[in-house]
Amino acid sequence: MTPRWATRALACLAGLSLPILALSACGGSSDSSGSRELTWFVAIQPGGSIEKVAETCSKQSDGDYVVTPEFLPTDASQQREQLARRLGAEDPSIDIIGMDVIWTGEFANAGWVEEWKGPLKKQVTENVFPNVIETASFEGGLYAAPFNTNTQLLWYRKDLVKKPPTTWDQMIDQAEGLKEAGTIQVQADRYEGFTVWANALIESAGTPVLSAPEKVDLEEGPTTKALEVMGRFANSSAAPPSLSTSDEDSARLAFEGGESAFMTNYTFAYASAQAEAPEIGKKMGFARFPRVDASKPSKPPLGGFNLAVSSFSENKDLAFDATACLAGKASQLTAVELDGLPPSRSDLYTDKVVTKAYPGFAELVKESIEGAGPRPTTPAYQDVSLAIQRSLHPPDRIDPDDATSIYEELKSNLEDAVKREGLL
Amino acid sequence: MEANAPANPNPPQAAASSRTRSERKLAWMLCAPAVIAMLLVTAYPIGYAFVLSLQQIDLRFPDESGFVGLDNYVSVLTSELWWEDIFNTVFVMVTSVAIELVLGMAIALVMHRAIFGRGVVRTSVLIPYGIITVVAAFAWQFAFAPDTGFVNGLPLISDEMDWFGGRFSSFAVIIMAEVWKTTPFMALLLLAGLVTIDGQLYEAAKVDGATAWQRFWRITLPLMKPAILVALLFRTLDAFRVFDTIFIMTRGSQDTESVSILGFNQLISRLNLGLGSAVSVLIFLCVFLIAFLFVKGFGTRLDEGRPGG
């Protein structure tokens, strides 16, 4: 059946595949002028702030180094997967890492990133929000320079909602009472964004998920309260039809399309609405992330990127200097100016650049970051996050009247997760 | 294989054995590059995965590695999740391959009978197979998404339908995408079997008064059995490892996770190489078992379809 020429072609291909296996080594990090090239692996930002700060810092170094950004995908899990594969293989071509706040524990414990000490440590943490410094720390040491931070606000339609709600229960009631756009946009696809949402609700209810890297806290009363809010919302008419597949972008699109009167989302949502849907943008109000327990202040999500020096870099000293510049005051202002990324230094929130990027709500962003409830810091963070997603997704499976059984499931899954046992 | 068949029916004994031996040697030498390449790219990773699966090894905890014997296998096999995912995978595999077989057969018959535009028909049928799975998965996902898709705008379908919000609607879209993408492959393999059937058999049957259905059932199917078997085997093995479509569409949510996604979660998300390798080795064993059952269980030799085989 097989023609003879085909057999021969196959045999040739098999023989040819051998030389392909011999991969050439790549590298070389010095250009002709003598300045060292430092590679910065970082998530791409649409406004071009990454290129800009890399260029500015390279110029300021007087020819000591040239920072070349190497862009990672926009999806946070894909960024981490690519970095983990390279760092796991001890790739020396990475010098500086744009590290999501939740990777600190695992990257530090794996020995992939260098600890910050001495005057540089003091320099990069000066005036930085304390809870942002926490996200860059592991076991008492600082492993990254805080660059930008991020938080979620409650965005609402001023034309439909007279007074913004302070609690989730109020917000669900208000949404249910609306004749049009009576839904709330959140992030509840099964991905990291769901963990962000769940963690913010649990933290706002008054209990942390973990009290130590290997110790589950999750006090029963507050946790069930948070889960009941989740279940009530997901089973109410305030839940959009595609709730269990929603992410930051689908939420923003739906809000800009006028489908929803409420949305919890990061600060980019404001600039996006002004540019993409000015009609809706004009009517866009903002308030703090709603409370779960009416008597306790809410703990909004905390995101952002810290910059770390790779342990496999061949120019660590230079990389530390470069990172201090990339994460410095001027760079943070560039990031907020071009990409609307909130600075991690609290003293910048009165700066004109920031008040222009967040017209009327710069102070709210600052307060929200100060009061934020960060996600747990642990080397087993991915396990913890997967366990939360597995136990609580899709959120409409939570019984709004009795979340005890889901609570038990969540707690036992988390206890396995911190010990890194079992499949997840 | 053909080289092994005796060329001369009555050769002198000694000459034949020395000639056979030198031919064998030549055959081995010709095969050697391919065999070595296969060993390097297949046997080595499989062996390495097996070695990893016997260890506690987690990239995030480099100080806590060690040999743990079969512990990883025990935790996989005693986990409910593994069995749920096996069920999901087998469900997608059986449903999609069954639909593909029927559709593929129909398309193969059409391609075989096409009188005009034969080249165009065959090429256009192959287009879905030429599209990268991830791209195809995105296309289907966008089509069914409640916000961007056109499907909810079709008559008889609710505008509010959230296809990826429920288990069986998610499975339906996943299976549709898989079927759309791989039916051409099935059709092509079946067509190859179809063209080997001697046209005279049909003419003889027609003369004897057999209906079209009888001709299909009594001549086409039995003679195509080896081709069908090969097509089914290839597609079943492929379908068992389904990853891209599910990963793009639901990332395993709504209980649609396949075993490959489970392995991905342990290996890439958790960087737990021990546990992840155990999952991978078990997937390999399942694939091996499926192939074994196909080849042994059906009692048909895969090369029977060859002319003169």
Interface residues (C-beta under 8 A of the other chain):
Chain A: M1 A11 A14 G15 S17 L18 L21 S77 E81 A84 R85 G88 E106 N109 A110 G111 D189 R190 Y191 P241 S242 L243 S244 T245 S250 L253 A254 G257 P379 A380 Q382 D383 L386 Q389 H393 P394 R420 E421 G422 L423 L424
Chain B: L30 P33 A34 I36 A37 L40 V41 D58 L59 R60 F61 P62 S75 V76 S79 L81 W82 A145 P146 D147 E160 M161 D162 F164 G165 A192 T196 T250 R251 G252 S253 Q254 L262 N265 Q266 I268 S269 R270 L271 N272 L275 V279 G305 R306 P307
